[in-house]
Amino acid sequence: MDMGRERIAKRAAQELTDGMVVNLGIGIPSLIPNFLGDKRIFFQAENGVLGIGKSPSKGKEDPNLCNAAGYPVTVVSGASYFDSATAFAMIRKGLIDVTVLGGLQVSEKGDLANWMVPGKRVPGVGGGMELAQKTKKVIVVMSHVNKDGEPKIVSTCTLPLTAKRCVDLIITDQAVIEVTDEGLLLTEVMAPYDVEDVVRQTAAPLRVAAGVKRVE
């Protein structure tokens, strides 16, 4: 089990409150339902499900029940099914409260690149562009640096964009950063990292909030 990914998902789950309608991207976001406790969240997917539950235990997967990425899911009591046109209509109408997406890069202005690296084979953007533009709050969860140790939070994205000025909050294995009209604001630092680590590994101007919280 990758505890870094679990930790990011657990922190992101704290942003969700009872009654919200939430769409999750693939990867780290799909772990969030495992950390909700007693919260009643309605998870929506582009393939036409509202009411996705926790990940199924191994051997309990239903081949006919999956999320938009094709991964097996469970559903909660009261879940409903509909076609993809209705699912996208919900997104484009602005009826989704929060979307939590993975990220390849986020800029200091909240631009998001999360769907392709030129030259590499990708499955497609899915509903990412609509979600990033139309959802009331966009949270990006990702590692703070890429596999080569390069910052993923940058002044200007160099990868193809998913959407401009869409990100509200960034949660990484090192920090929680708000995207504000005045730029990026560091509000939490994840142990064992400290503020200096986060600033050094962020390739964009970063303001540090008064009383920045350290999370053990």
C-alpha positions in Angstrom: 0.0 0.0 0.0 1.3 3.5 -0.9 0.9 5.4 2.3 1.6 8.7 0.6 -1.3 8.3 -1.8 -3.5 7.2 1.1 -2.5 10.2 3.2 -3.3 12.6 0.3 -6.7 10.9 -0.2 -7.5 11.1 3.6 -6.7 14.8 3.7 -8.9 15.4 0.6 -11.8 13.6 2.3 -11.8 16.3 5.0 -12.9 18.8 2.3 -16.2 17.0 1.7 -19.3 17.5 3.8 -22.6 15.8 4.1 -24.9 16.1 1.1 -22.3 17.1 -1.4 -22.4 15.7 -5.0 -18.8 14.9 -5.9 -17.0 13.6 -8.9 -13.7 11.8 -8.5 -10.9 11.4 -11.0 -8.9 8.2 -11.4 -5.9 7.4 -9.3 -5.6 9.0 -5.8 -9.1 10.6 -6.0 -10.7 7.1 -6.2 -9.3 6.3 -2.7 -11.3 9.1 -1.0 -14.5 7.1 -0.4 -12.4 4.9 2.0 -11.8 7.8 4.3 -15.3 9.4 4.8 -16.4 7.8 8.0 -20.1 8.5 8.6 -20.3 11.3 6.0 -23.1 11.0 3.4 -21.5 12.0 0.1 -23.1 11.3 -3.3 -20.3 10.4 -5.7 -21.1 10.8 -9.4 -19.4 9.4 -12.4 -19.6 10.3 -16.1 -20.6 6.8 -17.1 -23.9 7.3 -15.3 -23.8 6.5 -11.6 -24.7 8.6 -8.6 -24.0 7.0 -5.2 -20.6 5.3 -5.6 -19.4 3.7 -2.3 -16.2 2.3 -1.0 -13.8 0.2 -3.2 -14.9 -3.4 -3.3 -12.7 -5.9 -1.5 -10.6 -8.2 -3.6 -12.7 -11.0 -5.1 -16.0 -9.0 -4.5 -15.8 -6.9 -7.7 -18.9 -6.8 -9.9 -17.8 -6.8 -13.5 -21.0 -4.8 -14.4 -20.4 -2.0 -11.9 -17.5 0.4 -12.5 -16.6 4.0 -12.5 -15.9 6.2 -15.6 -12.4 4.9 -15.7 -13.6 1.3 -15.8 -12.4 0.4 -12.3 -14.7 -1.7 -10.1 -16.8 0.2 -7.5 -19.6 -0.4 -5.0 -22.8 1.6 -4.6 -24.6 2.9 -1.5 -28.2 2.5 -0.7 -30.3 4.8 -2.8 -27.8 5.0 -5.7 -29.1 5.6 -9.2 -28.1 4.9 -12.7 -28.6 7.0 -15.9 -27.0 7.5 -19.3 -23.7 9.4 -20.0 -25.6 12.2 -21.6 -27.5 12.9 -18.4 -24.2 12.5 -16.4 -22.5 15.1 -18.6 -25.6 17.4 -18.4 -25.3 17.4 -14.6 -21.6 18.5 -14.9 -22.2 21.1 -17.6 -25.2 22.5 -15.7 -22.9 23.2 -12.7 -24.7 20.7 -10.4 -21.5 19.1 -9.1 -20.3 20.6 -5.8 -16.7 19.4 -5.8 -14.5 17.5 -8.2 -11.2 16.0 -7.0 -8.8 15.4 -9.9 -5.2 14.2 -10.3 -2.7 16.6 -11.8 0.5 16.6 -13.9 1.0 20.3 -13.4 -0.8 23.2 -11.7 0.2 26.8 -12.3 0.3 29.7 -9.9 -2.9 31.0 -11.5 -4.7 27.7 -11.0 -4.3 26.4 -14.6 -4.5 22.6 -14.7 -2.7 20.1 -16.9 -3.7 16.6 -16.1 -4.5 14.5 -19.2 -1.5 14.0 -21.4 2.3 14.1 -21.8 3.1 14.7 -25.5 4.5 11.6 -27.1 3.0 9.2 -24.6 -0.1 7.1 -25.1 -3.1 8.3 -23.1 -6.7 7.0 -22.9 -8.2 10.5 -23.3 -9.3 13.4 -21.2 -12.7 11.9 -20.3 -14.9 14.4 -18.5 -11.9 16.3 -17.1 -12.3 19.5 -19.1 -16.0 19.9 -18.3 -15.4 19.1 -14.6 -12.6 21.5 -14.3 -14.6 24.4 -15.9 -18.1 23.8 -14.5 -17.7 22.3 -11.0 -18.2 24.7 -8.0 -14.9 23.7 -6.4 -11.9 22.0 -8.0 -9.4 20.1 -5.8 -6.2 18.7 -7.3 -4.4 15.8 -5.5 -1.0 14.7 -6.7 2.6 14.1 -5.6 4.5 17.4 -5.1 7.2 16.5 -7.6 7.3 14.1 -10.6 9.3 10.9 -10.9 12.3 12.9 -12.0 12.1 15.1 -8.9 10.8 18.1 -10.8 8.2 20.4 -9.3 4.6 19.9 -10.5 3.5 23.3 -9.1 4.9 25.8 -11.6 4.6 29.4 -12.7 3.3 28.4 -16.1 2.2 24.9 -17.2 4.3 23.5 -20.1 2.0 20.5 -20.7 -1.3 20.6 -22.6 -3.9 22.3 -20.4 -7.1 20.7 -19.2 -8.6 24.1 -18.3 -7.4 27.6 -17.3 -7.8 29.2 -13.8 -9.9 26.3 -12.5 -8.1 25.0 -9.4 -9.2 26.1 -6.0 -7.0 23.8 -3.7 -3.9 21.7 -4.2 -3.2 18.7 -1.8 0.1 16.9 -2.2 2.3 14.6 -0.1 4.1 17.7 1.2 1.5 20.4 1.5 -1.9 21.9 1.2 -2.0 25.1 -1.0 -4.8 27.4 -1.8 -5.1 29.1 -5.1 -6.1 32.7 -4.4 -6.5 35.9 -6.3 -3.2 37.0 -4.8 -1.4 33.7 -5.9 -0.6 30.5 -4.1 -0.9 30.3 -0.3 0.7 27.5 1.7 -1.6 26.6 4.6 -0.5 23.2 5.7 2.8 21.2 5.6 2.9 17.4 5.9 5.6 15.9 8.2 8.4 15.1 7.7 8.6 18.1 5.3 8.9 21.6 6.5 8.1 25.0 5.0 11.6 25.3 3.4 11.2 21.9 1.7 7.9 22.9 0.2 9.1 26.3 -1.0 12.3 24.7 -2.5 10.3 22.1 -4.4 7.6 24.5 -5.7 8.5 26.3 -9.0 6.2 29.2 -8.4 5.9 32.1 -6.0 4.5 30.8 -2.7 3.1 32.8 0.2 3.1 31.2 3.6 0.0 31.7 5.7 0.3 33.1 9.2 0.2 30.1 11.5 0.7 27.6 8.8 -0.3 24.2 10.1 2.0 21.2 10.4 0.3 17.9 9.9 2.0 14.9 11.6 
